[in-house]
Amino acid sequence: MRDFRFSFNVFHITTRQAFVHTCREGERHGYNTVFAADHLGLPAPFPLLVAAAEATERMRVGILVLNAAFWNPALLAREVATTDILTEGRLEVGLGAGHMKWEFDEAGIDWAPGRIG
């Protein structure tokens, strides 16, 4: 059985200094992972995760959950590969299909609702 892990999410940033402080405090308090979300109105996930890894020594960084439908697959692969290198292999990526139609409308991306069955 794998060890139980604790994480926290970052939904906004005000300053670089405050963000670095939050990440370091999370690590100091024993959190294992810091997660960003992939939603409009929130900070861009990949640069946020690179900065979080740079601010910490061991904490993993991740996207919970990346909206795959927002991204061109080749460009997404490039973002993930680069971020994984810059975080020294500490990147975790959860993939999703997107569920908030308004985000697609705001971004000018065609909405393709999922089908079950």
C-alpha positions as CSV (number, residue, x, y, z in Angstrom):
1,M,0.0,0.0,0.0
2,R,1.3,3.5,-0.9
3,D,1.7,6.1,1.8
4,F,-1.2,8.5,2.4
5,R,-0.3,12.0,1.1
6,F,-1.6,15.5,1.7
7,S,-2.0,18.3,-0.8
8,F,-3.2,21.8,-1.1
9,N,-4.6,23.8,-4.0
10,V,-3.7,27.2,-5.3
11,F,-6.6,29.1,-6.7
12,H,-5.2,32.6,-6.8
13,I,-1.9,34.5,-6.5
14,T,-1.3,38.1,-5.4
15,T,2.4,38.5,-5.5
16,R,5.4,36.2,-6.2
17,Q,6.6,36.7,-2.6
18,A,3.2,35.6,-1.1
19,F,3.1,32.6,-3.4
20,V,6.6,31.5,-2.5
21,H,5.7,31.9,1.2
22,T,2.6,29.8,0.8
23,C,4.5,27.0,-1.0
24,R,7.3,26.9,1.6
25,E,4.8,27.0,4.5
26,G,2.9,24.1,2.9
27,E,6.1,22.1,2.7
28,R,7.2,23.0,6.2
29,H,3.8,21.8,7.5
30,G,4.3,18.4,5.8
31,Y,2.2,18.7,2.7
32,N,3.4,16.5,-0.2
33,T,1.9,18.1,-3.2
34,V,0.6,21.5,-4.4
35,F,-2.0,21.5,-7.1
36,A,-3.2,24.1,-9.6
37,A,-6.5,23.9,-11.5
38,D,-7.1,24.5,-15.2
39,H,-10.0,26.9,-15.2
40,L,-10.5,30.3,-16.8
41,G,-10.1,33.0,-14.2
42,L,-7.4,31.1,-12.3
43,P,-3.6,31.4,-12.8
44,A,-2.1,29.6,-15.7
45,P,-1.1,26.1,-14.3
46,F,2.2,25.4,-15.9
47,P,4.2,28.5,-14.9
48,L,2.6,28.3,-11.4
49,L,3.8,24.7,-11.0
50,V,7.4,25.6,-12.1
51,A,7.5,28.4,-9.6
52,A,6.1,26.2,-6.8
53,A,8.8,23.6,-7.5
54,E,11.5,26.3,-7.5
55,A,10.2,27.6,-4.2
56,T,10.3,24.1,-2.5
57,E,12.8,21.3,-2.1
58,R,10.8,18.1,-2.3
59,M,7.1,18.9,-2.7
60,R,5.5,17.4,-5.8
61,V,3.4,19.7,-8.1
62,G,0.4,18.9,-10.2
63,I,-2.7,19.9,-12.1
64,L,-6.0,18.7,-10.7
65,V,-7.5,18.5,-13.2
66,L,-6.2,19.6,-16.6
67,N,-9.0,20.4,-19.1
68,A,-7.6,18.4,-22.1
69,A,-10.2,19.9,-24.4
70,F,-8.7,23.4,-23.9
71,W,-5.4,22.3,-25.4
72,N,-4.0,21.2,-28.7
73,P,-2.5,17.8,-28.0
74,A,1.0,18.5,-29.4
75,L,1.2,21.8,-27.6
76,L,0.0,20.2,-24.4
77,A,2.6,17.5,-24.6
78,R,5.3,20.2,-25.0
79,E,4.0,22.0,-21.9
80,V,3.9,18.8,-19.8
81,A,7.4,17.7,-21.0
82,T,9.0,21.1,-20.3
83,T,7.3,21.5,-16.9
84,D,8.4,17.9,-15.9
85,I,12.0,18.8,-16.7
86,L,11.9,22.2,-14.9
87,T,10.3,20.5,-11.9
88,E,12.9,17.7,-11.9
89,G,10.3,15.0,-12.3
90,R,8.0,16.2,-9.6
91,L,5.0,16.9,-11.9
92,E,1.7,15.0,-11.6
93,V,-1.0,15.6,-14.2
94,G,-4.7,14.6,-13.9
95,L,-6.6,14.8,-17.2
96,G,-10.2,15.7,-17.6
97,A,-12.6,16.5,-20.4
98,G,-14.0,19.7,-19.1
99,H,-17.5,20.1,-17.7
100,M,-18.2,23.9,-17.5
101,K,-19.7,24.9,-20.8
102,W,-19.4,28.6,-19.9
103,E,-15.6,28.2,-19.9
104,F,-15.6,26.9,-23.5
105,D,-17.9,29.7,-24.5
106,E,-15.7,32.4,-22.9
107,A,-12.5,30.9,-24.6
108,G,-14.2,30.5,-28.0
109,I,-13.7,26.7,-28.0
110,D,-16.4,24.4,-29.4
111,W,-18.3,22.6,-26.7
112,A,-18.5,18.8,-27.2
113,P,-20.5,17.3,-24.3
114,G,-19.4,13.8,-23.3
115,R,-21.6,10.7,-23.9
116,I,-22.1,7.8,-21.6
117,G,-22.7,4.4,-23.2
